[in-house]
Amino acid sequence: MDSTVLVGHQLRRCHQVHHALWADAVGGLLTSPQYSVLFTVAAAEEPLDQLSVGRAAGLDRTTVAGVIRRLEGQGWLRRERDPTDARRHVITLPVPAAVALEGLTPAVRTVQERLMAPLSAGDRDWLRGRLVDLAGQPDAAGTAGAPGAPGVRPTEGDRRPGHLIRLAQQRHTVLWADELGGLITGPQFAVLLALATSGPAGQGTVGGLAALDRSSASDVLRRLEARGWTARSPDPDDRRSRLVSLTAAGRSLVGELWPAVERVQERILEPVSAPERGRVVEVLAAVGSPRPAALAPRCGGQ
């Protein structure tokens, strides 16, 4: 059992790198999901309502509602009554916001270029196509999405690698929930698998192996320990530190869940031809490879 062969693990690493690159190039002006919403509204051939914006931007109902509320409060968006349907409100982009959004284009392009920098030009095009496959179509709950919603013209911007990675990760989350229900989340399993592979380790090391930032790793470890799957003990080499290790129950759980985890990988890779599936994981691993310390993964908000 090896986390590096898991598509979800590699997508999470790529998503982390994208967050870090975004924060470095765009700063705190807009988060990536906020930009996706603004781009969707700007690209629409006709006014969209909130639900349509969420589907096109790959955001669930709750998330898109929060994003639009924040953007509206900051003057990036307006909510107006549809003149053709009084029961419907449409989302529009004020002219000053449209100009500001256009001004962000070079920075956003830089993020995508730096994200794909470890790959050759051919691999970049190839991976972009496979990410479209992995992202799939919106599910019934609207928790995963893909470019091409009604009213949104298909442009090159809809195929931004960072955006597609997020959509693919969302689809992975949907498939994970379908196979493993509410028993354990993908990040929680990633921690258990990291400990099963590496043995006892410090919290920072475990977080790095599981592709989790410090805050997320702390929360996940607290939940796993509460359920009796991990335990902490003093580090014999440094009494001020504590090591995290699997309990017998945690180790047994990893083995029991592995067949379901493998089914998730098979299902998310199903749209990709069989000979290319291994290459998907390898190329994603290159994109999610460690970057300079200045681009250490950061959390991304709404």
C-alpha positions as CSV (number, residue, x, y, z in Angstrom):
1,M,0.0,0.0,0.0
2,D,1.5,3.3,-1.2
3,S,-0.2,6.7,-1.1
4,T,1.9,7.9,-4.1
5,V,-0.1,5.6,-6.4
6,L,-3.4,7.1,-5.3
7,V,-4.9,9.7,-7.6
8,G,-6.6,11.6,-4.8
9,H,-3.3,11.9,-2.9
10,Q,-1.6,13.4,-6.0
11,L,-4.5,15.7,-6.7
12,R,-4.4,17.0,-3.1
13,R,-0.7,17.7,-3.5
14,C,-1.2,19.6,-6.8
15,H,-4.0,21.5,-5.2
16,Q,-1.7,22.6,-2.4
17,V,0.9,23.7,-4.8
18,H,-1.7,25.7,-6.8
19,H,-2.8,27.4,-3.6
20,A,0.7,28.4,-2.7
21,L,1.5,29.7,-6.2
22,W,-1.8,31.6,-6.2
23,A,-1.1,33.3,-2.9
24,D,2.4,34.2,-4.2
25,A,1.2,35.7,-7.5
26,V,-2.3,37.1,-6.7
27,G,-2.0,37.7,-3.0
28,G,-5.0,38.3,-0.9
29,L,-7.0,40.2,-3.5
30,L,-9.0,37.2,-4.6
31,T,-9.0,33.5,-3.8
32,S,-8.9,31.0,-6.6
33,P,-12.6,30.0,-6.1
34,Q,-13.6,33.7,-6.1
35,Y,-11.7,34.2,-9.4
36,S,-13.5,31.2,-10.8
37,V,-16.9,32.7,-10.0
38,L,-15.9,36.1,-11.5
39,F,-14.5,34.5,-14.6
40,T,-17.7,32.5,-15.0
41,V,-19.9,35.6,-14.8
42,A,-17.6,37.5,-17.2
43,A,-17.5,34.7,-19.7
44,A,-21.3,34.1,-19.7
45,E,-23.1,34.8,-23.0
46,E,-26.2,35.7,-21.0
47,P,-26.8,36.6,-17.3
48,L,-26.6,33.6,-14.9
49,D,-28.3,33.0,-11.6
50,Q,-26.5,31.8,-8.5
51,L,-27.1,28.1,-9.1
52,S,-25.8,28.3,-12.7
53,V,-22.7,30.2,-11.6
54,G,-22.0,27.5,-9.0
55,R,-22.3,24.7,-11.5
56,A,-20.1,26.4,-14.1
57,A,-17.4,27.3,-11.5
58,G,-17.5,23.9,-9.9
59,L,-18.8,25.0,-6.5
60,D,-21.6,23.4,-4.4
61,R,-24.6,25.5,-3.4
62,T,-23.4,26.5,0.0
63,T,-19.9,27.4,-1.1
64,V,-21.0,29.5,-4.1
65,A,-23.5,31.3,-1.9
66,G,-20.8,32.3,0.5
67,V,-18.4,33.3,-2.3
68,I,-21.0,35.4,-4.1
69,R,-22.0,37.1,-0.8
70,R,-18.4,38.0,-0.1
71,L,-17.8,39.3,-3.7
72,E,-21.0,41.3,-3.6
73,G,-20.0,42.9,-0.3
74,Q,-16.6,43.9,-1.9
75,G,-18.3,45.4,-5.0
76,W,-17.1,42.7,-7.4
77,L,-20.6,41.4,-8.2
78,R,-24.2,42.7,-8.3
79,R,-27.3,40.7,-7.8
80,E,-30.2,42.0,-9.9
81,R,-33.8,40.9,-10.6
82,D,-34.1,39.3,-14.0
83,P,-36.2,41.6,-16.2
84,T,-37.7,38.6,-18.0
85,D,-38.5,36.6,-14.8
86,A,-39.2,38.5,-11.6
87,R,-38.7,35.4,-9.5
88,R,-35.1,35.0,-10.6
89,H,-32.0,37.0,-9.6
90,V,-29.1,37.2,-11.9
91,I,-25.4,37.8,-11.1
92,T,-23.7,40.6,-13.1
93,L,-20.2,42.1,-13.1
94,P,-20.0,45.9,-12.7
95,V,-17.8,47.6,-15.3
96,P,-15.0,48.6,-12.8
97,A,-14.9,45.0,-11.6
98,A,-14.6,43.7,-15.1
99,V,-11.7,46.0,-15.7
100,A,-10.0,44.9,-12.5
101,L,-10.6,41.2,-13.4
102,E,-8.9,41.8,-16.8
103,G,-6.0,43.3,-15.0
104,L,-5.5,40.1,-13.0
105,T,-5.1,38.0,-16.2
106,P,-1.3,38.1,-16.3
107,A,-1.0,37.0,-12.7
108,V,-3.4,34.2,-13.2
109,R,-1.6,33.1,-16.3
110,T,1.7,33.1,-14.3
111,V,0.2,30.8,-11.7
112,Q,-0.8,28.3,-14.3
113,E,2.6,28.5,-16.0
114,R,4.4,28.0,-12.7
115,L,2.1,25.1,-11.7
116,M,2.9,23.3,-14.9
117,A,6.6,24.2,-15.0
118,P,7.8,20.7,-14.1
119,L,6.3,19.3,-17.3
120,S,7.3,19.5,-20.9
121,A,5.0,21.4,-23.3
122,G,3.6,18.1,-24.6
123,D,2.9,16.7,-21.1
124,R,1.2,20.0,-20.2
125,D,-1.3,19.6,-23.0
126,W,-1.7,15.9,-22.4
127,L,-2.4,16.5,-18.6
128,R,-4.9,19.3,-19.3
129,G,-6.9,16.9,-21.4
130,R,-6.8,14.2,-18.8
131,L,-7.8,16.6,-16.1
132,V,-10.9,17.4,-18.1
133,D,-11.6,13.6,-18.1
134,L,-11.0,13.3,-14.3
135,A,-13.2,16.4,-13.6
136,G,-16.2,14.7,-15.3
137,Q,-19.6,16.3,-15.4
138,P,-21.6,17.8,-12.5
139,D,-23.1,15.3,-10.2
140,A,-26.7,15.4,-9.0
141,A,-25.8,17.3,-5.9
142,G,-23.8,19.9,-7.8
143,T,-20.6,19.1,-5.8
144,A,-18.5,18.5,-8.9
145,G,-18.5,20.5,-12.1
146,A,-17.0,21.0,-15.4
147,P,-16.8,23.8,-18.0
148,G,-19.6,24.1,-20.4
149,A,-22.6,25.0,-18.4
150,P,-25.5,26.6,-20.3
151,G,-24.8,30.3,-21.0
152,V,-21.0,30.0,-20.6
153,R,-19.0,29.9,-23.8
154,P,-16.1,27.4,-23.8
155,T,-12.9,29.4,-23.7
156,E,-9.3,28.5,-23.0
157,G,-9.8,30.0,-19.5
158,D,-12.2,27.2,-18.6
159,R,-9.4,24.8,-19.0
160,R,-7.0,26.4,-16.5
161,P,-5.1,23.5,-14.9
162,G,-5.5,24.8,-11.4
163,H,-9.3,25.0,-11.9
164,L,-9.5,21.5,-13.4
165,I,-7.4,20.1,-10.6
166,R,-9.9,21.5,-8.1
167,L,-12.8,20.0,-10.1
168,A,-11.1,16.6,-10.3
169,Q,-10.4,16.7,-6.5
170,Q,-14.1,17.5,-5.9
171,R,-15.1,14.5,-8.0
172,H,-12.7,12.3,-6.1
173,T,-14.4,13.5,-2.8
174,V,-17.8,12.5,-4.2
175,L,-16.6,9.1,-5.3
176,W,-14.9,8.6,-1.9
177,A,-18.1,9.4,0.0
178,D,-20.0,6.9,-2.3
179,E,-17.5,4.1,-1.6
180,L,-16.6,4.7,2.0
181,G,-19.7,6.6,3.3
182,G,-19.2,8.6,6.4
183,L,-16.7,6.2,8.0
184,I,-13.5,8.1,7.2
185,T,-12.5,11.1,5.0
186,G,-9.8,11.0,2.3
187,P,-7.4,13.2,4.4
188,Q,-8.0,11.0,7.5
189,F,-7.2,7.9,5.5
190,A,-4.1,9.6,4.0
191,V,-2.7,10.1,7.5
192,L,-3.4,6.5,8.5
193,L,-1.7,5.2,5.3
194,A,1.3,7.5,5.9
195,L,1.7,6.1,9.4
196,A,1.3,2.5,8.1
197,T,4.0,3.2,5.6
198,S,6.5,5.3,7.5
199,G,6.0,4.2,11.1
200,P,5.7,6.6,14.0
201,A,6.5,10.2,13.1
202,G,6.1,13.8,14.3
203,Q,3.0,15.7,13.4
204,G,4.8,17.9,10.9
205,T,6.2,14.9,9.1
206,V,2.9,13.1,9.0
207,G,1.2,16.2,7.6
208,G,3.8,16.4,4.8
209,L,3.4,12.8,3.9
210,A,-0.4,13.0,3.8
211,A,-0.3,16.3,1.8
212,L,-2.0,18.3,4.6
213,D,-1.1,21.8,5.9
214,R,-0.3,22.2,9.6
215,S,-3.8,23.3,10.7
216,S,-5.5,20.5,8.7
217,A,-3.1,17.8,10.0
218,S,-3.7,18.9,13.6
219,D,-7.4,18.7,13.2
220,V,-7.3,15.3,11.4
221,L,-4.9,13.8,14.0
222,R,-7.2,15.0,16.9
223,R,-10.2,13.2,15.3
224,L,-8.2,10.0,14.5
225,E,-6.9,9.9,18.1
226,A,-10.4,10.4,19.5
227,R,-11.6,7.4,17.5
228,G,-8.7,5.2,18.8
229,W,-6.9,4.8,15.4
230,T,-3.8,6.8,16.3
231,A,-1.9,7.5,19.5
232,R,0.8,10.0,20.6
233,S,3.8,9.2,22.7
234,P,7.0,11.1,23.8
235,D,9.8,11.1,21.2
236,P,12.7,9.1,22.8
237,D,15.2,11.4,21.0
238,D,13.4,14.6,22.0
239,R,11.3,14.5,25.1
240,R,9.7,17.9,24.2
241,S,8.2,16.3,21.0
242,R,5.6,13.7,20.6
243,L,5.4,10.9,17.9
244,V,2.2,9.8,16.3
245,S,1.7,6.1,15.6
246,L,-1.0,3.8,14.5
247,T,-2.9,1.7,17.0
248,A,-3.7,-1.9,16.3
249,A,-7.2,-0.8,15.4
250,G,-5.9,1.8,13.0
251,R,-3.6,-0.6,11.3
252,S,-6.4,-3.1,10.9
253,L,-8.7,-0.4,9.5
254,V,-6.2,0.5,6.7
255,G,-6.2,-3.1,5.5
256,E,-10.0,-3.4,5.7
257,L,-10.6,-0.2,3.7
258,W,-7.9,-0.7,1.1
259,P,-10.2,-2.5,-1.4
260,A,-12.7,0.3,-1.3
261,V,-9.9,2.9,-1.7
262,E,-8.7,1.1,-4.8
263,R,-12.3,1.2,-6.2
264,V,-12.3,5.0,-5.8
265,Q,-9.1,5.1,-7.8
266,E,-10.5,2.9,-10.5
267,R,-13.7,4.9,-10.7
268,I,-12.0,8.3,-11.0
269,L,-9.6,7.0,-13.7
270,E,-12.4,5.3,-15.6
271,P,-12.7,8.1,-18.2
272,V,-9.0,7.7,-19.0
273,S,-7.8,4.9,-21.3
274,A,-6.3,2.0,-19.5
275,P,-2.7,2.4,-20.9
276,E,-2.7,6.1,-19.8
277,R,-3.9,5.7,-16.2
278,G,-0.5,5.0,-14.7
279,R,0.9,8.0,-16.5
280,V,-1.8,10.3,-15.0
281,V,-0.5,9.5,-11.5
282,E,3.1,10.0,-12.6
283,V,2.5,13.4,-14.3
284,L,0.4,14.6,-11.4
285,A,3.2,13.6,-9.0
286,A,5.6,15.8,-11.0
287,V,3.2,18.8,-10.8
288,G,2.7,18.2,-7.1
289,S,6.5,17.7,-6.4
290,P,8.1,19.8,-3.6
291,R,8.7,23.4,-4.6
292,P,11.0,26.1,-3.1
293,A,10.3,26.9,0.6
294,A,8.9,30.3,-0.4
295,L,6.1,28.3,-2.1
296,A,5.3,26.0,0.8
297,P,1.7,24.9,0.7
298,R,-0.8,27.2,2.3
299,C,-4.5,26.8,3.1
300,G,-7.0,28.2,0.6
301,G,-10.3,29.8,1.6
302,Q,-13.5,30.6,-0.2
